[in-house]
Amino acid sequence: MHAYRFRVVTALMFFAVALSNIGAAQTQGLMDPNAPAVGQSKSPHGRVMAPGSSIARAGDAGVRARTHLQVFVPEQAVTPFASQAVTPFVGPPFAGLGFETPASLACVYSLVPRTNACNPNLVFTNPTGGFGAIALVDAFHYPTALTDLQTFSTQFGLKAPNLTVVFAAGTKPVQDPTGGWELEAALDLEWAHAMAPDARLFLVEARSNSFSDLLAAERVAGNLVASAGGGEVSNSWGSAEFSGETSFDSNFTTAGVVYFASSGDQPGVEYPAASPNVVAAGGTTTARNL
């Protein structure tokens, strides 16, 4: 039961919207308006955009990884979250917009009793439990990781997080110039904590998004989780498959650790999700007519 719960938790991180960061992304101009079709698409209520860190580029396969992240930007003019006072959770952040919440996604995945069609405006029971450790491997430095996670937790009535930020190379990495890796890390942390609030969290920051740096961080993450009594390592990044990728499979073999990787947001197979030592997470979405 516990292992199943962690599998659900990690899969959720790859598609859920990072609610507390959408406003900041709009304000700081992190989205790429000139990206290909995956980068931007229209809907009746807004558009889906990808940060520069999520755009696949020629020559990256097996050399540099990209994030698997898209963000819904509402057409309505909304006040960025960063400028709002944090108040206890009383519903979705903006009335009339269909944002998912920790309670609504927990309802969809039956981590709490299913009721009211899991309508984000009508369900308020957050998940409880989780155990062991979850390590999130991301590139570059995210300076406000803890305070952002605390803000998210306050917004939605979650318990205080237990987060440790670790520099995989021993020194603080630079920040991602596109900002996309910070947004990905926020997404990973917030929804891991939302679905398994009692689990200990590690954010393991790779020096860059090169495969050599990310795999070094992977080894650090595996050792941290194993030392904490076991758990999961989650990776929301990858690249198209490449020759010689099997030589990297040994980075996902720490005893007592289950490894997850996003299968990507475009057609085709990506690594490390394709590794036989990794659970590929993806192909799941929610569709609402509420």
Buried (B, 14 or more C-beta within 10 A) or exposed (E): EEEEBBBBBBBBBBBBBBBBBBBBBBEBEBBBEEBEEBBBEEEEEBBBBBBBBBBBEEEBBBEBBBBBBBBBBBEEEBEBBBEBEEEEBEBBBBEEBBBBBBBBBBBBBEBBEEEEEBBBBBBBBBBEEBBBBBBBBBBBBBEEBBEBBBBBBBBBBBEEBEBBBBBBBEEEBEEBEBBBBBBBBBBBBBBBBBBBBEBBBBBBBBBBBBBEBBBBBBBBBBBBBBEBEBBBBBBBBBBBBEEEBEEBBEBBEBEEBBBBBBBBBBEEEBBBBBBEBBBBBBEEEEEEEE
